[in-house]
């Protein structure tokens, strides 16, 4: 992996990242997408991301996490 595409995984709200705001990464290949709405299983979201990145030969997934209160 010399210069992988950075794929920014949306949060569960489905909204894609604003890649224009990531100007320090302008020299990299960047991608994101809107996740489908109203899915009822986390695996369905994972499947949606897999379909998006399937055509990429080198990819790094980038995401953000939020603490879930108990």
C-alpha positions in Angstrom: 0.0 0.0 0.0 1.9 3.0 -1.2 -0.9 5.6 -1.6 -4.2 4.2 -0.5 -7.5 5.9 -1.0 -8.8 7.2 2.3 -12.5 6.3 2.6 -14.2 8.3 5.3 -17.0 6.2 6.8 -20.1 8.2 7.7 -21.6 8.0 11.2 -24.9 6.2 11.6 -26.8 9.4 10.8 -25.7 8.6 7.2 -24.3 12.0 6.3 -21.1 11.9 4.3 -18.0 13.7 5.5 -17.3 17.2 4.2 -14.0 16.3 2.4 -13.4 19.9 1.3 -12.7 20.7 5.0 -9.8 18.3 5.0 -7.4 20.5 3.1 -4.2 19.0 4.7 -5.2 15.8 2.8 -5.7 17.5 -0.6 -2.8 15.4 -2.0 -4.5 12.1 -1.2 -7.4 10.3 -2.9 -10.4 10.8 -0.6 -13.9 9.3 -0.8 -17.0 9.2 1.2 -20.7 8.5 0.6 -24.1 8.8 2.2 -25.2 5.7 4.1 -28.6 4.2 3.4 -31.4 5.3 5.8 -33.5 3.2 8.1 -31.4 0.1 8.2 -32.1 -2.1 11.2 -28.8 -3.9 11.6 -25.2 -2.7 12.0 -24.2 -5.4 9.5 -26.3 -3.7 6.9 -24.3 -0.5 7.3 -21.1 -2.5 7.0 -22.4 -4.1 3.8 -23.2 -0.7 2.4 -19.6 0.5 3.1 -18.2 -2.7 1.6 -20.2 -2.1 -1.6 -18.7 1.4 -1.8 -15.1 0.3 -1.4 -15.2 -2.9 -3.4 -13.7 -1.4 -6.5 -10.7 0.2 -4.6 -7.5 -1.8 -4.6 -5.9 0.0 -1.7 -8.1 1.6 0.9 -7.9 2.8 4.5 -11.2 3.2 6.3 -11.4 6.4 8.5 -14.2 6.8 11.0 -15.2 8.6 14.1 -16.6 7.2 17.3 -19.1 8.5 19.8 -19.5 7.3 23.3 -22.8 5.7 23.9 -24.2 6.5 27.4 -25.3 3.6 29.5 
